[in-house]
Amino acid sequence: MKLVSRFWPIMLLWASPTLANRAMPGRSVPLGGGGDLDVSLGRIVVSLVICIVIAVLAALLIKQRSGKIDLKAWLARIEPRAGAIRVVETRRLSVHADISVVQHGEREYLLLLQQNNAQVLRDRPIPPTADGSLPCD
């Protein structure tokens, strides 16, 4: 009896809003004011599994690299490489047409580029220079 009388004010504070909420006929919202979350258990489990997989992969990466990441070497690997196609010269003929000289491999192309069309006007091997070698930049 002594224990019940000791917690009586706390029980009264807890029970009175609950009883007041049930006493109102049009009100069915719980005291928190929010409704159900409407999140399925499957989505929660899949999200948890994805987070665990990401954490394990991050731990393995850190262990493999011994905590040292060589950022300079990593950035050097993704540096853009020189392309095989080289645009030698381009001239505008009109608002909708350009003419370009393009080199690819050991061939040289003269291209007419229009608004909805592209044509190869000339296709020939790159002419050698005076000393017999191919021209370079």
VMD Tcl script that builds the backbone (N, CA, C; Angstrom):
set m [mol new atoms 411]
animate dup $m
set s [atomselect $m all]
$s set {name element resname resid chain x y z} {
  {N N MET 1 A 0.821 -1.199 0.000}
  {CA C MET 1 A 0.000 0.000 0.000}
  {C C MET 1 A 0.859 1.254 0.000}
  {N N LYS 2 A 1.967 1.167 0.736}
  {CA C LYS 2 A 2.867 2.308 0.819}
  {C C LYS 2 A 3.483 2.603 -0.558}
  {N N LEU 3 A 3.803 1.536 -1.344}
  {CA C LEU 3 A 4.381 1.681 -2.667}
  {C C LEU 3 A 3.391 2.318 -3.638}
  {N N VAL 4 A 2.122 1.933 -3.560}
  {CA C VAL 4 A 1.109 2.486 -4.443}
  {C C VAL 4 A 0.877 3.953 -4.130}
  {N N SER 5 A 0.843 4.318 -2.897}
  {CA C SER 5 A 0.625 5.720 -2.538}
  {C C SER 5 A 1.817 6.584 -2.939}
  {N N ARG 6 A 2.962 5.976 -3.017}
  {CA C ARG 6 A 4.152 6.729 -3.397}
  {C C ARG 6 A 4.113 7.109 -4.884}
  {N N PHE 7 A 3.635 6.203 -5.758}
  {CA C PHE 7 A 3.580 6.457 -7.188}
  {C C PHE 7 A 2.227 6.966 -7.671}
  {N N TRP 8 A 1.327 7.244 -6.760}
  {CA C TRP 8 A -0.001 7.708 -7.129}
  {C C TRP 8 A 0.025 8.993 -7.961}
  {N N PRO 9 A 0.809 10.027 -7.625}
  {CA C PRO 9 A 0.827 11.240 -8.461}
  {C C PRO 9 A 1.345 10.973 -9.878}
  {N N ILE 10 A 2.327 10.095 -9.990}
  {CA C ILE 10 A 2.865 9.785 -11.315}
  {C C ILE 10 A 1.829 9.042 -12.141}
  {N N MET 11 A 1.154 8.098 -11.535}
  {CA C MET 11 A 0.120 7.347 -12.244}
  {C C MET 11 A -1.020 8.269 -12.647}
  {N N LEU 12 A -1.336 9.230 -11.818}
  {CA C LEU 12 A -2.404 10.168 -12.128}
  {C C LEU 12 A -2.021 11.054 -13.309}
  {N N LEU 13 A -0.755 11.513 -13.333}
  {CA C LEU 13 A -0.302 12.327 -14.459}
  {C C LEU 13 A -0.291 11.523 -15.759}
  {N N TRP 14 A 0.039 10.233 -15.678}
  {CA C TRP 14 A 0.089 9.400 -16.875}
  {C C TRP 14 A -1.304 9.027 -17.352}
  {N N ALA 15 A -2.183 8.733 -16.447}
  {CA C ALA 15 A -3.490 8.218 -16.814}
  {C C ALA 15 A -4.460 9.314 -17.239}
  {N N SER 16 A -4.347 10.500 -16.707}
  {CA C SER 16 A -5.344 11.527 -16.994}
  {C C SER 16 A -5.354 11.948 -18.471}
  {N N PRO 17 A -4.211 12.181 -19.149}
  {CA C PRO 17 A -4.307 12.509 -20.572}
  {C C PRO 17 A -4.822 11.338 -21.408}
  {N N THR 18 A -4.473 10.134 -21.008}
  {CA C THR 18 A -4.946 8.969 -21.743}
  {C C THR 18 A -6.452 8.839 -21.617}
  {N N LEU 19 A -6.951 9.019 -20.430}
  {CA C LEU 19 A -8.399 8.942 -20.228}
  {C C LEU 19 A -9.110 10.114 -20.900}
  {N N ALA 20 A -8.500 11.282 -20.883}
  {CA C ALA 20 A -9.110 12.442 -21.525}
  {C C ALA 20 A -9.175 12.229 -23.034}
  {N N ASN 21 A -8.173 11.594 -23.593}
  {CA C ASN 21 A -8.154 11.333 -25.029}
  {C C ASN 21 A -9.262 10.357 -25.410}
  {N N ARG 22 A -9.514 9.374 -24.572}
  {CA C ARG 22 A -10.562 8.400 -24.871}
  {C C ARG 22 A -11.949 8.961 -24.583}
  {N N ALA 23 A -11.995 9.965 -23.760}
  {CA C ALA 23 A -13.298 10.519 -23.418}
  {C C ALA 23 A -13.871 11.347 -24.556}
  {N N MET 24 A -13.013 11.884 -25.422}
  {CA C MET 24 A -13.486 12.691 -26.533}
  {C C MET 24 A -13.892 11.755 -27.669}
  {N N PRO 25 A -15.127 11.790 -28.103}
  {CA C PRO 25 A -15.592 10.806 -29.077}
  {C C PRO 25 A -15.007 10.979 -30.487}
  {N N GLY 26 A -14.729 12.188 -30.932}
  {CA C GLY 26 A -14.256 12.399 -32.297}
  {C C GLY 26 A -12.751 12.310 -32.447}
  {N N ARG 27 A -12.053 12.108 -31.373}
  {CA C ARG 27 A -10.583 12.148 -31.427}
  {C C ARG 27 A -10.015 10.735 -31.297}
  {N N SER 28 A -9.248 10.339 -32.305}
  {CA C SER 28 A -8.659 9.004 -32.257}
  {C C SER 28 A -7.153 9.046 -32.448}
  {N N VAL 29 A -6.557 10.243 -32.445}
  {CA C VAL 29 A -5.118 10.395 -32.634}
  {C C VAL 29 A -4.424 10.179 -31.302}
  {N N PRO 30 A -3.342 9.398 -31.258}
  {CA C PRO 30 A -2.628 9.207 -30.000}
  {C C PRO 30 A -1.978 10.508 -29.534}
  {N N LEU 31 A -1.490 10.498 -28.310}
  {CA C LEU 31 A -0.945 11.710 -27.712}
  {C C LEU 31 A 0.233 12.282 -28.482}
  {N N GLY 32 A 1.008 11.452 -29.149}
  {CA C GLY 32 A 2.147 11.951 -29.900}
  {C C GLY 32 A 1.727 12.799 -31.082}
  {N N GLY 33 A 0.522 12.660 -31.562}
  {CA C GLY 33 A 0.012 13.450 -32.658}
  {C C GLY 33 A 0.317 12.866 -34.020}
  {N N GLY 34 A 1.197 11.900 -34.095}
  {CA C GLY 34 A 1.554 11.314 -35.371}
  {C C GLY 34 A 0.757 10.051 -35.646}
  {N N GLY 35 A 0.694 9.718 -36.881}
  {CA C GLY 35 A 0.012 8.485 -37.256}
  {C C GLY 35 A 1.013 7.359 -37.414}
  {N N ASP 36 A 0.571 6.299 -38.055}
  {CA C ASP 36 A 1.445 5.174 -38.330}
  {C C ASP 36 A 2.519 5.588 -39.325}
  {N N LEU 37 A 3.650 4.919 -39.287}
  {CA C LEU 37 A 4.756 5.253 -40.179}
  {C C LEU 37 A 4.537 4.762 -41.591}
  {N N ASP 38 A 3.773 3.729 -41.781}
  {CA C ASP 38 A 3.497 3.140 -43.089}
  {C C ASP 38 A 4.782 2.723 -43.801}
  {N N VAL 39 A 5.734 2.181 -43.064}
  {CA C VAL 39 A 6.966 1.657 -43.632}
  {C C VAL 39 A 6.963 0.156 -43.387}
  {N N SER 40 A 7.079 -0.604 -44.475}
  {CA C SER 40 A 7.014 -2.053 -44.319}
  {C C SER 40 A 8.285 -2.580 -43.673}
  {N N LEU 41 A 8.143 -3.721 -43.047}
  {CA C LEU 41 A 9.270 -4.357 -42.389}
  {C C LEU 41 A 10.329 -4.768 -43.418}
  {N N GLY 42 A 9.897 -5.134 -44.609}
  {CA C GLY 42 A 10.829 -5.521 -45.668}
  {C C GLY 42 A 11.755 -4.377 -46.051}
  {N N ARG 43 A 11.207 -3.169 -46.179}
  {CA C ARG 43 A 12.038 -2.013 -46.518}
  {C C ARG 43 A 13.048 -1.717 -45.423}
  {N N ILE 44 A 12.644 -1.882 -44.175}
  {CA C ILE 44 A 13.548 -1.629 -43.057}
  {C C ILE 44 A 14.678 -2.644 -43.062}
  {N N VAL 45 A 14.350 -3.913 -43.289}
  {CA C VAL 45 A 15.373 -4.965 -43.296}
  {C C VAL 45 A 16.328 -4.783 -44.472}
  {N N VAL 46 A 15.804 -4.473 -45.660}
  {CA C VAL 46 A 16.658 -4.264 -46.829}
  {C C VAL 46 A 17.592 -3.069 -46.599}
  {N N SER 47 A 17.102 -1.999 -46.022}
  {CA C SER 47 A 17.942 -0.834 -45.730}
  {C C SER 47 A 19.044 -1.190 -44.738}
  {N N LEU 48 A 18.700 -1.979 -43.736}
  {CA C LEU 48 A 19.694 -2.407 -42.759}
  {C C LEU 48 A 20.774 -3.265 -43.413}
  {N N VAL 49 A 20.365 -4.184 -44.272}
  {CA C VAL 49 A 21.334 -5.049 -44.961}
  {C C VAL 49 A 22.253 -4.217 -45.853}
  {N N ILE 50 A 21.697 -3.253 -46.584}
  {CA C ILE 50 A 22.514 -2.394 -47.444}
  {C C ILE 50 A 23.525 -1.606 -46.615}
  {N N CYS 51 A 23.112 -1.066 -45.498}
  {CA C CYS 51 A 24.032 -0.310 -44.637}
  {C C CYS 51 A 25.140 -1.205 -44.086}
  {N N ILE 52 A 24.794 -2.433 -43.714}
  {CA C ILE 52 A 25.802 -3.360 -43.196}
  {C C ILE 52 A 26.804 -3.722 -44.295}
  {N N VAL 53 A 26.323 -3.960 -45.521}
  {CA C VAL 53 A 27.218 -4.288 -46.636}
  {C C VAL 53 A 28.163 -3.123 -46.916}
  {N N ILE 54 A 27.660 -1.894 -46.928}
  {CA C ILE 54 A 28.506 -0.720 -47.162}
  {C C ILE 54 A 29.554 -0.591 -46.063}
  {N N ALA 55 A 29.161 -0.826 -44.812}
  {CA C ALA 55 A 30.117 -0.732 -43.704}
  {C C ALA 55 A 31.198 -1.800 -43.815}
  {N N VAL 56 A 30.807 -3.023 -44.186}
  {CA C VAL 56 A 31.797 -4.102 -44.324}
  {C C VAL 56 A 32.756 -3.809 -45.473}
  {N N LEU 57 A 32.236 -3.327 -46.605}
  {CA C LEU 57 A 33.110 -2.988 -47.730}
  {C C LEU 57 A 34.072 -1.856 -47.369}
  {N N ALA 58 A 33.595 -0.871 -46.641}
  {CA C ALA 58 A 34.474 0.223 -46.214}
  {C C ALA 58 A 35.558 -0.294 -45.276}
  {N N ALA 59 A 35.195 -1.214 -44.366}
  {CA C ALA 59 A 36.189 -1.777 -43.451}
  {C C ALA 59 A 37.224 -2.592 -44.208}
  {N N LEU 60 A 36.784 -3.375 -45.198}
  {CA C LEU 60 A 37.733 -4.155 -45.998}
  {C C LEU 60 A 38.660 -3.255 -46.810}
  {N N LEU 61 A 38.131 -2.166 -47.352}
  {CA C LEU 61 A 38.960 -1.234 -48.110}
  {C C LEU 61 A 40.007 -0.585 -47.218}
  {N N ILE 62 A 39.604 -0.195 -46.023}
  {CA C ILE 62 A 40.553 0.422 -45.088}
  {C C ILE 62 A 41.609 -0.593 -44.670}
  {N N LYS 63 A 41.190 -1.841 -44.438}
  {CA C LYS 63 A 42.146 -2.878 -44.036}
  {C C LYS 63 A 43.122 -3.187 -45.172}
  {N N GLN 64 A 42.609 -3.241 -46.401}
  {CA C GLN 64 A 43.462 -3.547 -47.541}
  {C C GLN 64 A 44.505 -2.459 -47.749}
  {N N ARG 65 A 44.116 -1.230 -47.594}
  {CA C ARG 65 A 45.025 -0.110 -47.803}
  {C C ARG 65 A 45.812 0.239 -46.547}
  {N N SER 66 A 45.587 -0.483 -45.485}
  {CA C SER 66 A 46.229 -0.231 -44.185}
  {C C SER 66 A 45.974 1.189 -43.709}
  {N N GLY 67 A 44.851 1.731 -44.059}
  {CA C GLY 67 A 44.497 3.069 -43.634}
  {C C GLY 67 A 45.156 4.171 -44.429}
  {N N LYS 68 A 45.946 3.790 -45.446}
  {CA C LYS 68 A 46.654 4.794 -46.244}
  {C C LYS 68 A 46.063 4.808 -47.646}
  {N N ILE 69 A 45.580 5.938 -48.065}
  {CA C ILE 69 A 45.051 6.090 -49.408}
  {C C ILE 69 A 45.944 7.069 -50.151}
  {N N ASP 70 A 46.552 6.591 -51.228}
  {CA C ASP 70 A 47.427 7.432 -52.035}
  {C C ASP 70 A 46.562 8.164 -53.065}
  {N N LEU 71 A 46.092 9.335 -52.685}
  {CA C LEU 71 A 45.168 10.084 -53.530}
  {C C LEU 71 A 45.831 10.536 -54.828}
  {N N LYS 72 A 47.099 10.868 -54.769}
  {CA C LYS 72 A 47.795 11.334 -55.972}
  {C C LYS 72 A 47.876 10.222 -57.018}
  {N N ALA 73 A 48.191 9.013 -56.601}
  {CA C ALA 73 A 48.260 7.886 -57.540}
  {C C ALA 73 A 46.875 7.537 -58.064}
  {N N TRP 74 A 45.863 7.632 -57.225}
  {CA C TRP 74 A 44.503 7.327 -57.651}
  {C C TRP 74 A 44.019 8.329 -58.691}
  {N N LEU 75 A 44.331 9.602 -58.490}
  {CA C LEU 75 A 43.935 10.625 -59.456}
  {C C LEU 75 A 44.732 10.507 -60.752}
  {N N ALA 76 A 45.967 10.017 -60.683}
  {CA C ALA 76 A 46.774 9.850 -61.891}
  {C C ALA 76 A 46.190 8.760 -62.789}
  {N N ARG 77 A 45.531 7.769 -62.196}
  {CA C ARG 77 A 44.934 6.692 -62.990}
  {C C ARG 77 A 43.733 7.174 -63.786}
  {N N ILE 78 A 43.010 8.158 -63.287}
  {CA C ILE 78 A 41.822 8.625 -63.991}
  {C C ILE 78 A 42.098 9.870 -64.832}
  {N N GLU 79 A 43.371 10.188 -65.010}
  {CA C GLU 79 A 43.737 11.335 -65.834}
  {C C GLU 79 A 43.321 11.076 -67.287}
  {N N PRO 80 A 42.770 12.075 -67.964}
  {CA C PRO 80 A 42.342 11.843 -69.350}
  {C C PRO 80 A 43.529 11.552 -70.255}
  {N N ARG 81 A 43.327 10.611 -71.143}
  {CA C ARG 81 A 44.376 10.230 -72.088}
  {C C ARG 81 A 44.207 11.005 -73.387}
  {N N ALA 82 A 45.287 11.085 -74.134}
  {CA C ALA 82 A 45.225 11.744 -75.432}
  {C C ALA 82 A 44.400 10.874 -76.373}
  {N N GLY 83 A 43.465 11.487 -77.089}
  {CA C GLY 83 A 42.597 10.743 -77.980}
  {C C GLY 83 A 43.267 10.419 -79.299}
  {N N ALA 84 A 42.679 9.475 -80.021}
  {CA C ALA 84 A 43.214 9.062 -81.312}
  {C C ALA 84 A 42.759 10.011 -82.417}
  {N N ILE 85 A 41.691 10.762 -82.168}
  {CA C ILE 85 A 41.171 11.699 -83.169}
  {C C ILE 85 A 41.721 13.084 -82.868}
  {N N ARG 86 A 42.245 13.744 -83.897}
  {CA C ARG 86 A 42.802 15.083 -83.723}
  {C C ARG 86 A 42.175 16.001 -84.758}
  {N N VAL 87 A 41.573 17.095 -84.294}
  {CA C VAL 87 A 40.995 18.096 -85.189}
  {C C VAL 87 A 42.107 19.072 -85.548}
  {N N VAL 88 A 42.478 19.079 -86.826}
  {CA C VAL 88 A 43.583 19.930 -87.283}
  {C C VAL 88 A 43.104 21.358 -87.490}
  {N N GLU 89 A 41.975 21.510 -88.166}
  {CA C GLU 89 A 41.482 22.853 -88.472}
  {C C GLU 89 A 39.978 22.798 -88.696}
  {N N THR 90 A 39.292 23.879 -88.315}
  {CA C THR 90 A 37.854 24.007 -88.533}
  {C C THR 90 A 37.560 25.423 -89.010}
  {N N ARG 91 A 36.709 25.524 -90.028}
  {CA C ARG 91 A 36.285 26.835 -90.553}
  {C C ARG 91 A 34.773 26.841 -90.658}
  {N N ARG 92 A 34.187 27.985 -90.297}
  {CA C ARG 92 A 32.739 28.149 -90.420}
  {C C ARG 92 A 32.411 28.637 -91.819}
  {N N LEU 93 A 31.531 27.889 -92.495}
  {CA C LEU 93 A 31.093 28.278 -93.836}
  {C C LEU 93 A 29.840 29.146 -93.781}
  {N N SER 94 A 28.931 28.796 -92.911}
  {CA C SER 94 A 27.700 29.568 -92.722}
  {C C SER 94 A 27.221 29.334 -91.291}
  {N N VAL 95 A 26.035 29.837 -90.996}
  {CA C VAL 95 A 25.489 29.671 -89.651}
  {C C VAL 95 A 25.278 28.192 -89.327}
  {N N HIS 96 A 24.960 27.400 -90.344}
  {CA C HIS 96 A 24.621 25.996 -90.122}
  {C C HIS 96 A 25.638 25.019 -90.697}
  {N N ALA 97 A 26.806 25.465 -91.140}
  {CA C ALA 97 A 27.765 24.549 -91.767}
  {C C ALA 97 A 29.196 24.908 -91.393}
  {N N ASP 98 A 29.982 23.850 -91.119}
  {CA C ASP 98 A 31.414 23.981 -90.845}
  {C C ASP 98 A 32.149 22.981 -91.717}
  {N N ILE 99 A 33.404 23.289 -91.985}
  {CA C ILE 99 A 34.270 22.347 -92.687}
  {C C ILE 99 A 35.475 22.109 -91.785}
  {N N SER 100 A 35.874 20.835 -91.641}
  {CA C SER 100 A 36.936 20.479 -90.705}
  {C C SER 100 A 37.899 19.501 -91.330}
  {N N VAL 101 A 39.170 19.616 -90.941}
  {CA C VAL 101 A 40.195 18.638 -91.291}
  {C C VAL 101 A 40.493 17.866 -90.011}
  {N N VAL 102 A 40.317 16.539 -90.091}
  {CA C VAL 102 A 40.455 15.671 -88.916}
  {C C VAL 102 A 41.444 14.563 -89.243}
  {N N GLN 103 A 42.310 14.242 -88.285}
  {CA C GLN 103 A 43.248 13.131 -88.445}
  {C C GLN 103 A 42.889 12.018 -87.468}
  {N N HIS 104 A 42.923 10.790 -87.985}
  {CA C HIS 104 A 42.703 9.612 -87.153}
  {C C HIS 104 A 43.653 8.528 -87.623}
  {N N GLY 105 A 44.522 8.095 -86.739}
  {CA C GLY 105 A 45.529 7.114 -87.131}
  {C C GLY 105 A 46.466 7.722 -88.159}
  {N N GLU 106 A 46.593 7.100 -89.305}
  {CA C GLU 106 A 47.438 7.617 -90.382}
  {C C GLU 106 A 46.593 8.139 -91.538}
  {N N ARG 107 A 45.363 8.526 -91.258}
  {CA C ARG 107 A 44.465 9.029 -92.294}
  {C C ARG 107 A 44.031 10.454 -91.953}
  {N N GLU 108 A 43.700 11.194 -93.001}
  {CA C GLU 108 A 43.235 12.569 -92.856}
  {C C GLU 108 A 41.890 12.687 -93.571}
  {N N TYR 109 A 40.930 13.320 -92.925}
  {CA C TYR 109 A 39.577 13.436 -93.468}
  {C C TYR 109 A 39.199 14.901 -93.571}
  {N N LEU 110 A 38.521 15.266 -94.659}
  {CA C LEU 110 A 37.928 16.586 -94.821}
  {C C LEU 110 A 36.430 16.393 -94.649}
  {N N LEU 111 A 35.850 16.984 -93.581}
  {CA C LEU 111 A 34.447 16.771 -93.224}
  {C C LEU 111 A 33.636 18.037 -93.429}
  {N N LEU 112 A 32.445 17.870 -93.973}
  {CA C LEU 112 A 31.469 18.952 -94.061}
  {C C LEU 112 A 30.403 18.658 -93.027}
  {N N LEU 113 A 30.297 19.519 -92.020}
  {CA C LEU 113 A 29.359 19.324 -90.919}
  {C C LEU 113 A 28.233 20.337 -91.050}
  {N N GLN 114 A 27.027 19.837 -91.289}
  {CA C GLN 114 A 25.857 20.698 -91.405}
  {C C GLN 114 A 24.936 20.466 -90.230}
  {N N GLN 115 A 23.820 21.185 -90.235}
  {CA C GLN 115 A 22.922 21.144 -89.090}
  {C C GLN 115 A 22.438 19.726 -88.788}
  {N N ASN 116 A 21.979 18.979 -89.750}
  {CA C ASN 116 A 21.484 17.625 -89.527}
  {C C ASN 116 A 22.227 16.598 -90.377}
  {N N ASN 117 A 23.451 16.902 -90.787}
  {CA C ASN 117 A 24.135 16.046 -91.730}
  {C C ASN 117 A 25.649 16.200 -91.554}
  {N N ALA 118 A 26.384 15.142 -91.867}
  {CA C ALA 118 A 27.839 15.185 -91.908}
  {C C ALA 118 A 28.289 14.368 -93.109}
  {N N GLN 119 A 29.228 14.925 -93.893}
  {CA C GLN 119 A 29.714 14.240 -95.084}
  {C C GLN 119 A 31.231 14.244 -95.094}
  {N N VAL 120 A 31.793 13.126 -95.581}
  {CA C VAL 120 A 33.241 13.048 -95.776}
  {C C VAL 120 A 33.517 13.503 -97.203}
  {N N LEU 121 A 34.178 14.644 -97.348}
  {CA C LEU 121 A 34.483 15.176 -98.678}
  {C C LEU 121 A 35.759 14.576 -99.241}
  {N N ARG 122 A 36.737 14.304 -98.368}
  {CA C ARG 122 A 38.001 13.745 -98.841}
  {C C ARG 122 A 38.551 12.838 -97.760}
  {N N ASP 123 A 39.111 11.702 -98.172}
  {CA C ASP 123 A 39.704 10.736 -97.263}
  {C C ASP 123 A 41.026 10.296 -97.886}
  {N N ARG 124 A 42.151 10.591 -97.210}
  {CA C ARG 124 A 43.450 10.250 -97.787}
  {C C ARG 124 A 44.445 9.945 -96.674}
  {N N PRO 125 A 45.533 9.250 -97.022}
  {CA C PRO 125 A 46.579 9.035 -96.023}
  {C C PRO 125 A 47.270 10.362 -95.707}
  {N N ILE 126 A 47.786 10.472 -94.505}
  {CA C ILE 126 A 48.493 11.695 -94.127}
  {C C ILE 126 A 49.765 11.786 -94.948}
  {N N PRO 127 A 49.988 12.924 -95.636}
  {CA C PRO 127 A 51.198 13.037 -96.473}
  {C C PRO 127 A 52.449 13.122 -95.603}
  {N N PRO 128 A 53.512 12.392 -95.979}
  {CA C PRO 128 A 54.756 12.454 -95.194}
  {C C PRO 128 A 55.434 13.814 -95.368}
  {N N THR 129 A 56.259 14.182 -94.404}
  {CA C THR 129 A 57.009 15.443 -94.484}
  {C C THR 129 A 58.224 15.269 -95.378}
  {N N ALA 130 A 59.045 16.308 -95.482}
  {CA C ALA 130 A 60.194 16.308 -96.387}
  {C C ALA 130 A 61.211 15.230 -96.027}
  {N N ASP 131 A 61.349 14.934 -94.729}
  {CA C ASP 131 A 62.333 13.930 -94.326}
  {C C ASP 131 A 61.760 12.509 -94.353}
  {N N GLY 132 A 60.517 12.342 -94.805}
  {CA C GLY 132 A 59.925 11.027 -94.969}
  {C C GLY 132 A 59.126 10.540 -93.768}
  {N N SER 133 A 59.108 11.317 -92.672}
  {CA C SER 133 A 58.345 10.891 -91.496}
  {C C SER 133 A 56.957 11.539 -91.523}
  {N N LEU 134 A 56.082 10.980 -90.736}
  {CA C LEU 134 A 54.739 11.542 -90.645}
  {C C LEU 134 A 54.769 12.812 -89.813}
  {N N PRO 135 A 53.917 13.800 -90.141}
  {CA C PRO 135 A 53.922 15.041 -89.352}
  {C C PRO 135 A 53.416 14.769 -87.936}
  {N N CYS 136 A 53.971 15.499 -86.982}
  {CA C CYS 136 A 53.518 15.379 -85.606}
  {C C CYS 136 A 53.369 16.765 -85.013}
  {N N ASP 137 A 52.823 16.822 -83.849}
  {CA C ASP 137 A 52.549 18.106 -83.195}
  {C C ASP 137 A 53.802 18.793 -82.758}
}
mol reanalyze $m
mol bondsrecalc $m
mol representation Tube
mol addrep $m
